[in-house]
Amino acid sequence: MPLWKLLASSVVVLTVMGCHRTPTDSDETQLSASATASRDSSGKVVTRDATSEELSRLSDVLARVAAVDQKFPQGKAPSAALAVKGKSMTPTGELLLADGRTIVFDGVACTKQGYEYLSRFFLGSDATLLVVENGPAVGGNVPAEVWVVEPMGSGTSTTFPVEGGISTGWCDAKRSDTSPHNDRFAALETAFTAERQAYKASAP
């Protein structure tokens, strides 16, 4: 299977980037060491035993993420934000929320296929979103950070999918006057150059 298809069907990279689980961090470590996750046709996360190849890849991914974290610490999901559901996403990346707002991902630009892949996370049936507005609306679209919260095991998983989008090559860092993550996003591009190049060489 081509690498970009493997990355599209698996959320190993996506779930370890900007990922926090409750109730305990030890649960997260145990899951990362024993299982991987994919999405079924309805968009739900399904876990299964990880293969030795996947465990090796996960270890490599974690090491590279840790190196980026050390220089540019990952953002934290906003504890005070009200959860909201995603309603729809356009092919150009505008995310319509159930409360009527339309937001765009601050600091990144994705391909049409990249936005389609990301929409599976933001519009999943079990997903609720935590939104941080980074600036005023431009043309009706608010630049924002969007975190995804989903049930996982006995707790929840909170992820920041745009970082996975950058690391897989679905998205590119796009420096923004309002994004607090410009340097981190650029560092992720560099850390995951091989994956990004493989996706871009194989993607339609």
C-alpha positions in Angstrom: 0.0 0.0 0.0 1.4 3.4 -0.9 2.5 5.4 2.1 0.0 8.2 1.6 -2.9 5.7 1.6 -1.6 4.2 4.8 -1.4 7.6 6.4 -4.9 8.5 5.2 -6.5 5.4 6.6 -4.5 5.4 9.9 -4.6 8.0 12.6 -1.4 6.9 14.3 0.4 10.1 13.4 -2.7 12.3 13.9 -3.5 10.9 17.4 -0.1 11.4 18.9 0.2 15.0 17.7 -1.5 17.4 20.1 -3.1 14.5 21.8 -4.3 14.4 25.4 -6.4 11.7 27.1 -8.3 11.5 30.3 -8.5 10.2 33.0 -4.8 9.3 33.1 -1.6 9.7 31.0 -0.7 6.1 31.8 -3.8 5.0 29.8 -2.5 7.0 26.8 0.9 5.3 27.0 -0.6 1.9 27.2 -2.8 2.5 24.2 0.0 3.9 22.2 2.2 0.9 22.9 -0.4 -1.7 22.1 -3.0 -0.4 19.6 -3.5 1.7 16.6 -6.6 3.4 15.3 -8.5 3.9 12.1 -11.8 5.2 11.1 -14.7 3.1 9.8 -17.1 4.2 7.1 -19.2 6.2 9.6 -16.2 8.2 10.8 -15.9 6.4 14.2 -12.5 5.6 15.6 -11.8 1.9 15.8 -8.8 0.5 17.7 -7.0 -2.7 17.0 -3.7 -4.4 18.0 -0.8 -2.7 16.4 1.6 -4.6 14.1 5.3 -4.6 14.8 5.8 -2.3 11.8 3.2 0.2 13.2 4.8 0.1 16.6 8.2 0.9 15.1 6.7 3.7 13.0 4.9 5.1 16.1 8.1 5.1 18.1 9.8 7.0 15.3 6.9 9.5 15.1 6.9 10.0 18.9 10.7 10.7 18.8 10.3 13.4 16.1 7.3 14.9 17.8 9.2 15.1 21.1 12.1 16.9 19.4 9.7 19.5 18.0 7.9 19.7 21.4 11.2 20.5 23.1 11.8 23.5 20.9 8.3 24.6 20.3 5.9 23.2 23.0 2.5 22.0 21.7 -0.5 24.1 22.4 -3.1 23.0 25.0 -6.7 22.4 24.4 -8.8 25.3 25.9 -10.3 24.3 29.2 -12.9 27.1 29.1 -14.1 26.8 25.6 -17.7 25.6 25.1 -18.0 22.5 23.0 -19.7 22.8 19.7 -20.5 20.4 16.8 -19.2 20.8 13.3 -21.9 21.0 10.7 -20.1 20.9 7.3 -16.9 21.7 5.6 -16.4 23.2 2.2 -13.7 21.9 -0.3 -11.8 25.1 0.4 -11.6 24.5 4.1 -14.4 26.7 5.6 -15.8 24.8 8.6 -19.4 25.6 9.5 -20.2 25.2 13.1 -23.6 24.3 14.6 -23.8 27.6 16.3 -23.7 29.5 13.0 -20.0 30.5 12.9 -17.8 29.8 9.9 -14.1 29.3 10.8 -10.9 28.6 8.9 -7.8 26.9 10.2 -5.3 29.5 11.2 -1.7 29.0 10.1 -2.3 26.2 7.6 -3.5 25.8 4.0 -4.5 22.3 2.8 -5.3 20.7 -0.5 -8.9 19.9 -1.4 -8.2 16.2 -0.6 -6.5 17.3 2.6 -9.6 19.2 3.8 -11.7 16.2 2.9 -9.5 14.0 5.1 -9.6 16.4 7.9 -13.4 16.8 7.7 -13.7 13.2 8.8 -12.2 14.2 12.2 -14.1 17.5 12.6 -17.4 16.1 11.5 -17.3 12.6 13.1 -20.5 11.5 14.7 -18.9 11.4 18.2 -16.8 14.5 17.8 -17.3 17.7 19.6 -15.1 20.7 18.9 -13.2 23.2 21.1 -12.7 26.4 19.1 -10.3 29.3 19.9 -10.8 32.3 17.7 -7.4 33.9 16.9 -8.7 37.1 15.3 -11.6 38.9 13.8 -13.6 37.5 10.9 -12.3 38.2 7.4 -14.9 37.9 4.7 -17.2 36.2 7.2 -14.6 33.5 8.2 -13.0 33.5 11.6 -9.3 32.3 11.8 -9.2 29.8 14.6 -7.7 26.8 16.3 -10.0 23.7 16.5 -9.5 20.8 18.8 -11.5 17.6 18.5 -12.8 15.7 21.6 -14.0 12.1 21.2 -14.8 9.2 23.6 -12.0 6.7 23.7 -12.1 3.7 26.1 -13.0 4.9 29.6 -12.1 8.5 28.9 -11.8 10.9 26.0 -9.2 11.8 23.4 -8.5 15.4 22.6 -6.6 16.0 19.3 -5.4 19.0 17.2 -5.8 17.4 13.7 -4.2 20.2 11.7 -0.8 19.2 13.1 -1.3 15.7 11.7 -2.4 17.3 8.4 0.9 19.1 8.2 2.9 16.0 9.1 1.2 13.8 6.6 1.5 16.4 3.8 -2.3 17.0 3.5 -1.6 20.6 4.6 1.2 23.2 4.5 2.2 25.7 7.2 1.1 29.2 6.1 2.5 31.8 8.4 -0.3 34.0 9.8 -0.2 37.2 11.8 -2.8 35.7 14.2 -1.6 32.1 14.7 0.5 31.4 17.8 1.8 28.2 16.2 3.8 29.5 13.1 7.2 28.3 14.3 5.9 24.9 15.5 4.0 24.3 12.3 7.2 25.1 10.2 9.2 22.7 12.5 6.7 19.9 11.9 7.0 20.4 8.1 10.8 19.9 8.5 10.5 16.9 10.9 8.1 15.0 8.6 9.7 15.9 5.3 9.8 12.2 4.2 6.1 11.6 4.9 5.1 14.9 3.2 7.1 14.2 0.1 5.8 10.6 -0.2 2.2 11.9 0.1 2.6 14.7 -2.4 4.3 12.3 -4.9 1.5 9.8 -4.7 -1.6 11.9 -4.1 -4.0 12.5 -7.0 
